[in-house]
Amino acid sequence: MEMDYREEVGDKIKAGVYSLTKPKSGKSLAWKVFSIILKENGRILDGLAYCNMCKNLFKYNGHCTSNLRRHPCFEASYPPKISEENEVLSDSELISQNEEITIKHQLESKIRNGEYKLVNKSNSRSQLWSVFSWFCDGTGTLVKEWVYCRHCKQVKRSYKSVTTHLLRHKCFIKWKREQPAKNSTEEDSDEDKVNEMASGGEDSNANNSMQKFNSGMDSKMEIDERLPSNANHQQDMKEKIKIAFNIRKGTYKLKPLNRKSLIWKTFALIQKPDGSQVEGFVCCHKCGRILKSNGITTGNLNRHKCYIDTKKLPKSSTLQASRPALNMTMADSDNDSQHLSAFEDEEEDNYTFEMSMIQQNVEQQLKSGAYTLKANTDCLDNQLWSRFAFIVMDNGAVLRGMVCCRLCQLVLKYNFKTKDEFHLKKHKCCASSQNRLSKNPNNEDLSYCNELQQEVAITNAAQEEEQENIEYQVRAIKEEIIEDSCVVEEETMLNSYCIKEEIDIYPNQYPDPSSDHDAFDNQPLPSEIGDCYELTACLVEENLKKGIFKVVLNALNNRSATSKIFEAIQNAEGNLIPWLRCRQCKKVMKKNAKSTSNLCRHPCYVATKADKNKDDNEEDLQMDGSLQEAKKSKIEAASEQIAQNKLNIKEESQEDVDMEETIDEQWPIEDSQKETSLQNDCLPQEVEEKLKNGSYQLVNKPNGRSAIWHTFSAIKDELGNIIQWVQCRKCKQFLRTIFSTTSNLVRHMCFKQAKENQEIKRKFQPCINFIIEDCCPTSIVEGMGFRKFIEHCLQNGAQQIDNDVEVQDFIPSLQTMAEILEKMANEKRQQVNEIILDKEQNAAISLDIHFDGYMQKHVLCARLHFATKFRLYDITLGVKLLEWPEIYENELQELLKKYDLVDHMEDMVFVSPSDEYFDKALVNCHRLESASHLFSKVLQEAFRETQEMLPINELSQKLLRNITCPDVENTYDKFKVLSLNWPKIKQHIETTSSPSSSSNEPTLQIFAGLLELFKNFDFIFKSLEETRTPSLCFVIPSINRLKAICQALPHDLKEIAALKNCIMQKIDKIWLNTISIWHKAAFFLYPPGRREQHKHFEEIKEFCMEQIKSYPVETQLDKEDVPLIKIENLETKNMSENLAERSEINFFFPNLQLKTVTPQLNIKKEISRYHAESFQFEEKFDVCLWWQNNCHDYPLLSWLALRILSIPASASCAKHILNKNPNFLTSLDADNIIFLNSIKCNGL
């Protein structure tokens, strides 16, 4: 039926009724080879695609083109390419792999030692957790992102909810192969038990059987106690049995839902006697089965066969078919009806994957002798059942739902209810037997019928014996077992004897009498050639050698060019078969009734056609009189070579064909112009050798106006003539030009890609800019809400031009977006490298590490700080997610290698929190501790050691947990949340205390005092974390201001006074010890504080002089464009300068040498003058602007101030990134997006 439909569509395409086109939004490469089909009304024909190369039709589902990509034409046109970058792992990848291996060994050893315990995943229906298991440490905390395989005892990665890589694990694949047979028998037996319990006639019998079944279930659960999935399954079966029994008894009732969904017209809820519903289960109206349902998702109900059958019915009959009476009756007691069949209730022949697996299992049972064949006693006169037989299982029962063909030994599906024999008649063995009977009117196969009647008689006798045994089943169970075994053995012998007799009936036909017919091969031979057996080229050649098949001359259509190369073949009956043989190489090839494309690609046909075209071209050239002697000799040599190839021609393998050349040029093989030109010129290998030798040269195409010559280069020979070969500038491949045309060059992939890149960049660049500016993950473009918003905007804009606009044309794919982001990031990193190398004396790097409790990972962030033209810049160099703190040093080295900073680390200043891993990584570097981390540590220690504040600290933690958020470890963050939610907290304290008690008043006073104190702390903390303005100069003033704030006042509460005293002690103990000369110099270079450090003035002065002497300041000042006044000879000035920029004396006296007073570059005098001079400052003081305005008076000191003030006081970039985008860092492109976002924010 499907083939007829394809033929009908193919005929309409050939007739022009249906047209071919390319999809508008199809970005897949498959549409370069395939086309979609348009009907007469312009609508797309769904489900079929047309191959432009082999002219065949193929199925495809919606936008999925995976099957089209497996088509040979597509694979030949676009072979998979392996980039050179993936062939060799980078150092970082090798390090990460080694660390992952080390972690695996540690986890496996801890599991074996018993330190870690396995935890079964509950409430999961996935079969995956029958093989894998979670594990936890000694405290009971799950070890995330790792699972344990119970079979191979290995630890594997697990990325949140992604389990695709675990499904490919060899242990799971092996376990799944062994499961289908076991699961099918267990599920069928369980469902039969449920139906048996539900259909019990008497309550006592039902209760007894239910108790027996429950006891068996309990014993089975004790055995499988270690496997939670089996235990859950057994518990579900118990619940189903109880529910089915109560429904049959009438205790439970079915309650239909009045919803529009079709699924609730097939299923119903279950209601208890008290009116409540049975949670977790529903009942099917049609088959009466009890199925699990959580009430939200209906995925398992959608797969139920009754719902599928109801969905296929027309709308008028859907309601009637969805509510039949419950069918929950027990199976018949007869052995013929005792079976496990999942196919009795099916009304259509749905050959699913499970059905084919069961058929293969039955064939294996027949092969091993466990199952036997049995004749159909009800249809003795029917010739059809002489070819088919029932299947008897090992317990003597007939397997319903299947029959077996006696000739080819294939198991076929058969509906025992409807007894539909239509698909049995379509079987090829049945058709071959009808043909044989038509040729044998005398019925010479009478012996077979006699044997069949004898078999039926013996089978009837066996059935009578079985019936007698069933009547005495209660009194003599042992006798029944003995009689059943005897009957099964007797039927097995009879069936095997009948099969052997059938082999002797047709001794001259397949299968061969010498073959073992009881051994069911994987691909059994049929009764006749061409009926149930597909001919192959090897079989046809073998039959030609034996003389069974013969070659027929002049049997093909003489009009076809292939009839001169190929000859037809007929079988032993004299009929032509769809196979042809080449007259020259004697190779057998398949013949297609509609297309001869495979014959046209045969080497003998191609060589013959090329020879003919060569002769025609040679005659034309001789008639014109323009054939040169050199070309004559070349043509003769090529003709001799072709003639020699005809004699030595052989089948080309895939390795012998240059598929890459054929793919890129995309010439049809039967192109006569290509074949002729290949004979008249040299091969690409010869061109490549001559280019290496220098005989040929690559040149630009003269007068090449086409844009194609930006991608290709022409080639000149020794005489200076341009030959008909060109070379691609990108892939270095040689391509042919046919008679000075470039049509094949336009189809080259490098030219196509260069042409499409500009269009792609123009369309996708706004979307890339949106991702970078808002610092969003790339997955946002896949959200339906975002796409609908873009579609709405496009449709509103398209209304002006009356044209439909597709959203896909303006939103790139994730892969395209990742490639564009990577390219942009690499370009910007190159620019940052140049800035760093140019300003390396002015550069500082802040390093921050923060632990994220949600991802259970450490976040390492590095930010570059520098100043140029009196402006501060901070760029996020990179963000790394680390699982173990031990790898800080390695990751930091890898991050700095990207910017070539490893060799310049000694010249930079690093700001980082106090950490032992940072201490190891920054041993020989100038390192300052983060001021904000020290301030937080001071507050943390002070609150923890102040005894009077312990009740307040516990109460604040409780308030945060009950009202706003869970536990907050950082004291500063805790009081920040309290200050934001103070009205709510105050109301909570007042309502929780009793009205008569006044104990809440001191608590409120303490909280009010703490929040007032926190306002001052908050201002200091924000000043220390600032990066866009100088912050290092505020470290010493912050300490001085904190000491002034924490001075005890008379009206302070005792708790507040104790806290202030403890803060003063912690500042001296923790913070003051970290103050370095860099902090003192930064405070000195902040003009309002230049006279605040009288004790350290000489030390600061010596430090500034050392810094100036250590670097080439004059060169640095030139780079900074500091406007110093220098003596210049105006003869060196260019006379073409703009007159507006010159003064009158410069213009009228160009040779005059001006003498101006240049200030001496003396840092000592500048420092003394800066320290002694008095200045006036405004309220909104900008230190960078002040130094820019005074750079003429202090040229050296302004440069030093700019360098030191660009160093940040704190490192808090990791915390800020996590607060802004908590779930964004898991994206693969997060590093590039954050880097480009910082570049965008700095205006670089």
Secondary structure, 3 states (H helix, E strand, C coil): CHHHHHHHHHHHHHHCCCEEECCCCCCCHHHHCEEEEECCCCCEEEEEEEECCCCCEEECECCECHHHHCCHHHHHHCCCCCCHHHCCCCHHHHHHHHHHHHHHHHHHHHHHHCCCEEECCCCCCCHHHHCEEEEECCCCCECCCEEEECCCCCEEECECCECHHHHCCHHHHHHHHHHHHHHHHHHHHHHHHHHHHHCCCCHHHHHHHHHHHHHHHHHHHHHCCCCHHHHHHHHHHHHHHHHHHHHHHCCCEEECCCCCCHHHHCEEEEECCCCCECCCEEEECCCCCEEECCCCCCHHHHCCHHHHHHHHCCHHHHHHHCCCCCCCCCCCCCHHHCCCCCCCCCCCCCCCHHHHHHHHHHHHHHHHCCCEEECCHHHCCCHHHHCEEEEECCCCCECCCEEEECCCCCEEECCCCCCCCHHHHCCHHHHHHHHHHHHCCCCCCHHHHHHHHHHHHHHHHHHHHHHHHHHCCCCCHHHHHHHHHHHHHHHHHHHHHHHHHHHHHCCCCCCCCCCCCCCCCCCCCCCCCCCCCCCCHHHHHHHHHHCCCEEECCCCCCCCHHHHCEEEEECCCCCEEEEEEECCCCCEEECCCCCCHHHHCCHHHHHHHHHHHHHHHHHHHHHHCCCCHHHHHHHHHHHHHHHHHHHCCCCCCCCCCCHHHHHHHCCCCCCHHHHHHHHCCCCHHHHHHHHHHCCCEEECCCCCCCHHHHCEEEEECCCCCEEEEEEECCCCCEEECECCECHHHHCCHHHHHHHHHHHHHHHHHHHHHHHHHHCCCHHHHHCHHHHHHHHHHHHHHHCCCCCCCCHHHCCCCHHHHHHHHHHHHHHHHHHHHHHHHHCHHHCEEEEEEEEECCCCEEEEEEEEEEEECCEEEEEEEEEEEECCHHHHHHHHHHHHHCCCCHHHHHHCEEEECCCHHHHHHCCCCEEEECHHHHHHHHHHHHHHHCHHHHHHHHHHHHHHHHHHCCCCCCHHHHHHHHHHCHHHHHHHHHHHCCCCCCCHHHHHHHHHHHHHHHHHHHHHHHHHCCCCCCCHHHHHHHHHHHHHHCCCCCCCCHHHHHHHHHHHHHHHHHHHHHCCHHHHHHHHCCHHHCCCCCCCHHHHHHHHHHHHHHCCHHHHHHHHCCCCCCCCCHHHCCCCCCHHHCCHHHHHCCCCCCCCCCCCCCHHHHHHHHHHCCCCCCCCCCHHHHHHHCCCCCHHHHHHHHHHHCCCCCCCHHHHHHHHCCCCCCCCCHHHHHHHHHHHHHCC
